[in-house]
Amino acid sequence: MDVVVLCEIAMLIIFGCSWPANIHKSITSRTTLGKSLMFEIMVVIGYLCGLTAKLIMYQRMGELQASFWFYLADILLVTTDIVLYFRNLKIDKEMGRI
């Protein structure tokens, strides 16, 4: 594994570390106030672009880089927070907050 892949993995781990805290906040706050669904969707799109690049490299080179799995993990974390957004949106509506 070369230094480029290691740097990419480090970036994905560092970005990925923020999502469990964000998920915890979504679970405990039970509100969408202060959250941006559009931001989270854009983050997922960015991760999907990186994931797609890894799949193209796999098709061309026959080797799946380790960073592929970190993109996948980050996508799952952000998607979890998006699901919680919709749960919290329902709660906000029931509580009359929006």
C-alpha positions, 0 to 999 in steps of 0.5 A: 500500500503506497503513501497516497492510499494511506493518506486517503484512508487517513482522510476518510477515517478522520472525516468518518470519526465525526459521524458517530457524534453526529448520529448520537446528537440526532438520536438524543436531540430528536429534532431536525433543527440545526441539521441540513439534509442537503449537506448530508446528501451532498456528503454522500454524493461526494463519498459515492464519487470516491467509491465509484473511482475505486470501482473504476480503478478495480475494473482497470487494474484488477485490484480493489484498494483498501480505501474502498471499504472506508468510503463504504463505511462513511456512506453507511454512517451518513446514511444512518444520520439521514434516516434519523433526520426523517425520524426526527422530522416526523417527531418535529411535526408531531410536536408542532415545531415545524 
